[in-house]
Amino acid sequence: MIFFAPRRRIMMPPEDLSVTIGDREVPVTLRRNAQAKRLILRIDPDGKGVTVTVPSVVRVDDAITFVRGRSGWIADRLDTIPAPIAFTDGTEVPVLGVTHRVHHDPNARAVSRRDGEIVVGGRTEHVPRRVRDWFRREARREIAPRVAAKAAKLGRKPGRITIRDTRSR
């Protein structure tokens, strides 16, 4: 006769788990996945922490050891993530390889680009959204003719163009 021990449920640590890498505390999120075959380490898209997918048969302590063993890799990846640019008055941003300064002018009617500045109208709290929307429109304006030209060269009809602000790219 064969007896199987009941499967013991391993409790996950609290949400505020972190490891020290170099001179910074890096938050670690552990995700238990019964279908995972191995430990998977990912850098969070915002660059503020890491996520580890943990198979159900792996102990939490082993997952933490795994993260600590990859601290050099984690530090290298976190260092390569550029800091986000806040679209506020006075911020310098690149537009087609040329640096422009965001300038808030409450009397301006729309967002425009002139003399090395991106002039943004309206209330101050709307400046980041207006600049982001303007960048999307500019991207579409620049990309659409290029796509059409390449498609014509290939003898194909271009599909729909979507401009997204993906978190993971």
Backbone as JSON, one array per atom type, in Angstrom:
{
  "sequence": "MIFFAPRRRIMMPPEDLSVTIGDREVPVTLRRNAQAKRLILRIDPDGKGVTVTVPSVVRVDDAITFVRGRSGWIADRLDTIPAPIAFTDGTEVPVLGVTHRVHHDPNARAVSRRDGEIVVGGRTEHVPRRVRDWFRREARREIAPRVAAKAAKLGRKPGRITIRDTRSR",
  "N": [[0.84, -1.16, 0.0], [0.52, 2.26, -0.81], [1.17, 5.41, 0.5], [0.42, 8.81, 0.25], [1.74, 11.87, 1.19], [-0.16, 14.6, 2.39], [-0.43, 17.5, 0.38], [1.31, 20.29, 1.35], [0.42, 23.59, 1.88], [2.26, 26.38, 0.99], [2.9, 29.34, 2.55], [2.8, 32.65, 1.26], [5.09, 35.38, 1.42], [4.76, 38.64, 3.05], [3.52, 41.51, 1.17], [5.38, 43.59, 1.14], [8.03, 42.74, 0.68], [11.53, 42.91, 0.23], [14.84, 43.25, -1.21], [18.27, 44.05, -0.61], [20.27, 45.62, -2.89], [23.29, 46.54, -3.79], [23.37, 49.87, -3.01], [20.7, 50.26, -2.69], [17.27, 49.58, -1.88], [15.35, 47.07, -3.2], [12.14, 46.38, -4.18], [10.48, 43.24, -4.06], [8.28, 41.17, -5.71], [6.58, 38.26, -5.25], [5.15, 35.75, -7.18], [3.09, 33.11, -7.08], [2.82, 30.31, -9.14], [1.23, 27.58, -10.27], [1.61, 26.26, -12.66], [4.09, 26.95, -13.54], [7.38, 25.98, -14.44], [9.88, 26.62, -13.7], [11.86, 29.06, -11.88], [11.19, 32.43, -12.59], [12.51, 35.49, -13.33], [11.78, 38.86, -13.49], [12.21, 42.25, -14.44], [10.41, 44.94, -13.18], [8.26, 46.94, -15.22], [8.31, 49.69, -14.61], [10.73, 49.98, -13.48], [11.2, 49.96, -10.78], [11.29, 47.74, -9.19], [11.33, 44.1, -8.83], [9.83, 41.12, -10.18], [9.11, 37.83, -9.3], [8.31, 34.77, -10.6], [7.1, 31.93, -9.14], [7.29, 28.45, -9.02], [4.94, 26.05, -7.7], [6.21, 24.09, -6.21], [8.51, 25.12, -5.17], [10.24, 26.5, -2.44], [9.69, 29.53, -0.57], [11.94, 30.69, 0.62], [13.95, 29.68, -1.03], [13.34, 31.01, -3.37], [13.92, 33.64, -2.65], [16.66, 33.42, -2.19], [17.42, 32.85, -4.78], [16.83, 35.33, -6.03], [18.64, 37.01, -4.68], [21.02, 35.85, -5.56], [21.06, 36.71, -8.15], [21.62, 39.37, -8.05], [23.55, 41.07, -9.22], [22.88, 41.01, -11.95], [20.3, 42.09, -11.77], [20.88, 44.68, -10.78], [22.35, 45.7, -12.97], [20.35, 45.76, -14.96], [18.44, 47.48, -13.82], [19.91, 49.82, -13.77], [20.03, 50.47, -16.46], [17.55, 51.35, -17.19], [15.89, 54.14, -18.3], [15.26, 57.23, -16.62], [11.95, 58.36, -16.03], [10.49, 61.0, -17.94], [9.13, 63.92, -16.81], [6.53, 65.74, -18.03], [6.56, 68.76, -17.59], [6.45, 72.35, -17.06], [9.31, 73.82, -18.35], [10.8, 71.51, -18.64], [13.15, 69.64, -20.53], [12.9, 68.0, -23.6], [13.46, 65.48, -26.09], [12.75, 65.92, -29.54], [12.44, 64.41, -32.45], [15.23, 64.11, -32.47], [16.12, 66.61, -31.7], [16.56, 68.81, -29.04], [13.98, 70.16, -27.11], [12.3, 72.63, -25.16], [9.73, 72.44, -22.77], [7.19, 74.75, -22.57], [4.94, 76.48, -20.67], [2.19, 78.32, -21.49], [-0.42, 80.0, -20.44], [-2.22, 81.39, -22.01], [-2.09, 80.39, -24.55], [-3.69, 78.64, -27.24], [-3.51, 76.01, -28.18], [-1.3, 73.14, -28.33], [1.9, 73.74, -29.54], [4.86, 73.73, -31.62], [7.72, 75.63, -31.66], [10.62, 77.51, -32.36], [12.47, 75.92, -30.81], [10.91, 75.26, -28.64], [8.16, 73.71, -26.97], [5.13, 74.84, -26.86], [2.59, 75.08, -24.54], [-0.79, 75.39, -23.88], [-3.53, 76.32, -21.65], [-4.6, 75.13, -18.35], [-2.26, 74.65, -15.66], [-2.2, 72.06, -14.45], [-2.96, 70.44, -16.54], [-0.92, 70.29, -18.33], [1.03, 68.03, -18.51], [-0.61, 65.94, -19.63], [-1.49, 67.14, -22.01], [0.92, 67.52, -23.38], [1.75, 64.86, -23.68], [-0.36, 63.86, -25.3], [0.08, 65.48, -27.53], [2.61, 64.53, -28.36], [1.85, 61.97, -29.21], [0.18, 62.62, -31.39], [2.09, 63.88, -33.03], [3.84, 61.75, -33.46], [2.2, 60.04, -34.97], [1.8, 61.72, -37.17], [4.37, 61.82, -38.22], [4.99, 59.12, -38.65], [2.95, 57.92, -40.28], [3.19, 58.85, -43.09], [5.67, 57.69, -43.68], [5.2, 54.96, -43.35], [3.28, 54.61, -45.37], [4.84, 55.17, -47.65], [6.78, 53.12, -47.54], [5.1, 50.88, -47.72], [3.99, 51.26, -50.25], [6.27, 50.96, -51.79], [6.73, 48.28, -51.41], [4.54, 47.3, -52.59], [2.24, 46.85, -51.16], [-0.66, 47.22, -49.02], [-0.89, 49.4, -46.3], [-1.56, 48.49, -42.89], [-3.61, 49.35, -40.05], [-2.39, 51.99, -38.05], [-1.26, 52.17, -34.8], [-0.63, 54.09, -31.95], [0.96, 53.66, -29.0], [1.54, 53.84, -25.48], [3.33, 51.79, -24.14], [3.9, 49.9, -21.21], [5.87, 48.03, -20.89], [7.91, 48.35, -22.73]],
  "CA": [[0.0, 0.0, 0.0], [1.31, 3.48, -0.93], [0.54, 6.59, 1.09], [0.95, 10.09, -0.19], [1.6, 12.93, 2.2], [-0.97, 15.69, 1.85], [0.36, 18.63, -0.1], [1.28, 21.4, 2.29], [0.38, 24.89, 1.24], [3.33, 27.27, 1.46], [2.39, 30.71, 2.64], [3.61, 33.66, 0.58], [5.51, 36.44, 2.34], [3.99, 39.87, 2.9], [3.72, 42.26, -0.06], [6.49, 44.55, 1.21], [9.29, 42.04, 0.66], [12.54, 43.61, -0.57], [16.23, 42.83, -1.02], [19.22, 45.14, -0.76], [21.2, 45.41, -3.98], [24.16, 47.72, -3.78], [22.97, 50.84, -2.01], [19.26, 50.5, -2.79], [16.3, 48.55, -1.54], [14.57, 46.73, -4.39], [10.96, 45.6, -3.83], [10.35, 41.95, -4.74], [6.94, 40.61, -5.7], [6.58, 36.83, -5.56], [3.87, 35.26, -7.72], [3.03, 31.65, -7.09], [2.14, 29.81, -10.33], [1.28, 26.12, -10.25], [2.02, 25.75, -13.96], [5.48, 27.32, -13.81], [8.34, 24.88, -14.33], [11.13, 27.16, -13.16], [11.79, 30.42, -11.36], [11.31, 33.43, -13.65], [12.81, 36.8, -12.75], [11.51, 39.96, -14.42], [12.3, 43.61, -13.93], [9.13, 45.63, -13.34], [8.36, 47.93, -16.3], [8.63, 51.03, -14.11], [12.11, 49.97, -13.01], [11.29, 50.17, -9.33], [11.36, 46.48, -8.46], [11.38, 42.87, -9.62], [8.78, 40.14, -9.95], [9.59, 36.46, -9.45], [7.28, 33.75, -10.71], [7.6, 30.81, -8.35], [6.5, 27.23, -9.12], [4.35, 25.67, -6.41], [7.08, 23.17, -5.47], [9.7, 25.84, -4.7], [10.04, 27.23, -1.18], [9.87, 30.98, -0.64], [13.35, 30.97, 0.95], [14.74, 29.39, -2.22], [13.08, 32.09, -4.32], [14.67, 34.81, -2.18], [18.06, 33.11, -2.47], [17.53, 33.0, -6.24], [16.88, 36.77, -6.32], [19.92, 37.54, -4.17], [22.07, 35.34, -6.43], [21.02, 37.44, -9.41], [21.65, 40.8, -7.71], [24.36, 41.8, -10.2], [22.05, 41.13, -13.15], [19.21, 43.02, -11.46], [21.45, 46.03, -10.71], [22.66, 46.13, -14.33], [19.11, 46.07, -15.68], [17.82, 48.67, -13.23], [20.72, 50.98, -14.16], [19.83, 50.8, -17.87], [16.21, 51.9, -17.39], [15.97, 55.6, -18.21], [14.31, 57.87, -15.71], [10.83, 58.93, -16.78], [10.52, 62.45, -18.12], [7.88, 64.57, -16.42], [6.22, 66.81, -18.98], [6.16, 69.96, -16.87], [7.04, 73.59, -17.57], [10.76, 73.91, -18.22], [11.43, 70.23, -18.92], [13.71, 69.5, -21.87], [12.54, 66.71, -24.19], [13.9, 65.36, -27.48], [11.75, 65.79, -30.59], [13.15, 64.07, -33.7], [16.66, 64.31, -32.28], [16.42, 67.99, -31.32], [16.06, 69.1, -27.7], [13.01, 71.26, -26.99], [11.89, 72.92, -23.78], [8.29, 72.6, -22.6], [6.89, 76.1, -22.06], [3.52, 76.64, -20.4], [1.64, 79.66, -21.73], [-1.85, 79.83, -20.18], [-3.03, 82.06, -23.04], [-2.0, 79.67, -25.83], [-4.91, 77.87, -27.5], [-3.21, 74.59, -28.41], [0.12, 72.81, -28.19], [2.62, 74.0, -30.79], [6.31, 73.67, -31.53], [8.35, 76.75, -32.36], [11.88, 78.05, -31.83], [13.04, 75.06, -29.78], [10.0, 75.13, -27.51], [6.83, 73.13, -27.13], [4.29, 75.78, -26.13], [1.39, 74.38, -24.1], [-1.78, 76.29, -23.29], [-4.44, 75.75, -20.67], [-4.22, 75.16, -16.94], [-0.99, 73.99, -15.32], [-2.35, 70.63, -14.16], [-3.22, 69.72, -17.78], [0.27, 70.33, -19.19], [1.58, 66.71, -18.84], [-1.5, 65.2, -20.53], [-1.5, 67.79, -23.32], [2.19, 67.23, -24.05], [1.69, 63.44, -24.05], [-1.27, 63.77, -26.45], [0.76, 66.12, -28.66], [3.62, 63.59, -28.82], [1.17, 60.91, -29.96], [-0.21, 63.17, -32.69], [3.31, 64.09, -33.81], [4.33, 60.43, -33.86], [1.34, 59.59, -36.06], [2.06, 62.58, -38.32], [5.68, 61.44, -38.76], [5.05, 57.7, -39.01], [2.0, 57.56, -41.33], [3.74, 58.95, -44.46], [6.77, 56.74, -43.86], [4.59, 53.65, -43.55], [2.67, 54.61, -46.7], [5.91, 55.09, -48.65], [7.36, 51.76, -47.49], [4.09, 49.95, -48.21], [3.92, 51.45, -51.7], [7.5, 50.39, -52.34], [6.57, 46.83, -51.36], [3.31, 46.94, -53.29], [1.27, 46.39, -50.15], [-1.51, 48.23, -48.4], [-0.56, 49.39, -44.86], [-2.63, 48.26, -41.92], [-3.88, 50.46, -39.15], [-1.26, 52.39, -37.2], [-1.66, 52.53, -33.45], [0.45, 54.67, -31.14], [0.69, 53.28, -27.62], [2.56, 54.07, -24.46], [3.38, 50.5, -23.46], [4.68, 49.93, -19.96], [6.95, 47.06, -20.89], [8.86, 48.58, -23.82]],
  "C": [[0.89, 1.24, 0.0], [0.5, 4.63, -0.34], [1.22, 7.84, 0.56], [0.7, 11.12, 0.91], [0.73, 14.03, 1.6], [-0.08, 16.87, 1.46], [0.19, 19.81, 0.85], [1.29, 22.71, 1.53], [1.45, 25.79, 1.85], [2.81, 28.69, 1.42], [3.36, 31.67, 1.94], [3.97, 34.76, 1.59], [4.64, 37.68, 2.14], [4.39, 40.62, 1.63], [4.96, 43.15, -0.04], [7.86, 43.87, 1.32], [10.28, 42.82, -0.2], [13.91, 43.02, -0.28], [17.11, 44.05, -1.23], [20.2, 44.77, -1.86], [22.02, 46.68, -4.1], [23.74, 48.64, -2.66], [21.46, 51.11, -2.03], [18.44, 49.28, -2.39], [15.43, 48.31, -2.77], [13.38, 45.89, -3.95], [10.87, 44.33, -4.69], [8.92, 41.48, -4.58], [7.06, 39.15, -6.1], [5.2, 36.43, -6.03], [3.95, 33.74, -7.79], [2.24, 31.22, -8.33], [2.32, 28.3, -10.39], [1.76, 25.54, -11.57], [3.46, 26.09, -14.32], [6.4, 26.13, -13.57], [9.65, 25.33, -13.7], [10.88, 28.55, -12.59], [12.01, 31.4, -12.52], [11.46, 34.79, -12.98], [12.6, 37.86, -13.82], [11.69, 41.29, -13.7], [10.96, 44.27, -14.18], [9.28, 46.73, -14.4], [8.71, 49.33, -15.82], [10.04, 51.11, -13.55], [12.28, 50.14, -11.53], [11.39, 48.88, -8.54], [11.45, 45.3, -9.4], [10.2, 41.97, -9.24], [9.37, 38.76, -10.2], [8.39, 35.54, -9.51], [7.85, 32.48, -10.11], [6.71, 29.59, -8.56], [6.02, 26.79, -7.73], [5.25, 24.76, -5.59], [8.32, 23.85, -4.89], [9.35, 26.62, -3.43], [10.33, 28.71, -1.38], [11.33, 31.34, -0.35], [14.25, 30.73, -0.26], [14.54, 30.49, -3.28], [13.86, 33.34, -3.94], [16.17, 34.61, -2.43], [18.35, 33.28, -3.97], [17.67, 34.48, -6.61], [18.21, 37.35, -5.87], [21.09, 37.08, -5.04], [22.14, 36.05, -7.77], [21.12, 38.95, -9.2], [22.47, 41.62, -8.71], [23.58, 42.04, -11.48], [20.94, 42.15, -12.94], [19.74, 44.45, -11.44], [21.78, 46.56, -12.1], [21.41, 46.54, -15.08], [18.43, 47.33, -15.13], [18.59, 49.94, -13.62], [20.49, 51.39, -15.61], [18.46, 51.4, -18.15], [16.28, 53.42, -17.25], [14.92, 56.14, -17.25], [13.17, 58.46, -16.53], [10.94, 60.45, -16.84], [9.15, 63.01, -17.75], [7.65, 65.75, -17.36], [5.68, 68.02, -18.24], [6.87, 71.17, -17.47], [8.54, 73.61, -17.3], [11.5, 72.61, -18.51], [11.96, 70.21, -20.35], [13.43, 68.09, -22.37], [13.06, 66.66, -25.63], [12.71, 65.2, -28.42], [12.51, 65.6, -31.9], [14.64, 64.41, -33.61], [17.07, 65.71, -31.87], [15.79, 68.26, -29.95], [15.15, 70.33, -27.73], [12.65, 71.43, -25.52], [10.38, 73.1, -23.76], [8.05, 73.95, -21.94], [5.38, 76.22, -21.89], [3.13, 78.11, -20.58], [0.13, 79.54, -21.57], [-2.74, 80.43, -21.26], [-2.99, 81.35, -24.39], [-3.24, 78.78, -26.0], [-4.64, 76.38, -27.62], [-1.72, 74.36, -28.16], [0.77, 73.03, -29.55], [4.11, 73.93, -30.54], [6.88, 74.83, -32.33], [9.62, 77.19, -31.61], [12.44, 77.22, -30.66], [12.18, 74.9, -28.54], [8.74, 74.4, -27.93], [5.94, 73.99, -26.24], [2.95, 75.1, -25.85], [0.45, 75.38, -23.43], [-2.61, 75.59, -22.24], [-3.91, 75.84, -19.25], [-2.99, 74.29, -16.69], [-1.15, 72.49, -15.11], [-2.61, 69.79, -15.41], [-2.0, 69.63, -18.7], [0.8, 68.92, -19.5], [0.7, 65.93, -19.83], [-1.49, 65.81, -21.93], [-0.21, 67.52, -24.09], [2.21, 65.77, -24.52], [0.81, 63.24, -25.29], [-0.63, 64.37, -27.7], [1.83, 65.19, -29.24], [2.99, 62.46, -29.63], [0.74, 61.41, -31.34], [1.0, 63.37, -33.59], [3.88, 62.77, -34.31], [3.51, 59.92, -35.05], [1.63, 60.4, -37.34], [3.38, 62.22, -39.0], [5.68, 60.01, -39.32], [4.17, 57.36, -40.2], [2.56, 57.72, -42.75], [4.89, 57.97, -44.71], [6.24, 55.34, -44.1], [3.98, 53.55, -44.94], [3.73, 54.47, -47.79], [6.52, 53.7, -48.7], [6.38, 50.74, -48.05], [3.97, 50.04, -49.73], [5.13, 50.81, -52.39], [7.42, 48.86, -52.4], [5.34, 46.34, -52.13], [2.24, 46.4, -52.36], [0.45, 47.55, -49.64], [-1.21, 48.22, -46.9], [-1.8, 49.13, -44.01], [-2.82, 49.5, -41.05], [-2.66, 50.74, -38.27], [-1.82, 52.77, -35.84], [-0.44, 53.03, -32.7], [0.08, 54.39, -29.68], [1.85, 53.65, -26.71], [2.62, 52.79, -23.63], [4.28, 50.58, -22.24], [5.93, 49.05, -20.06], [7.97, 47.28, -22.0], [9.69, 49.81, -23.54]]
}
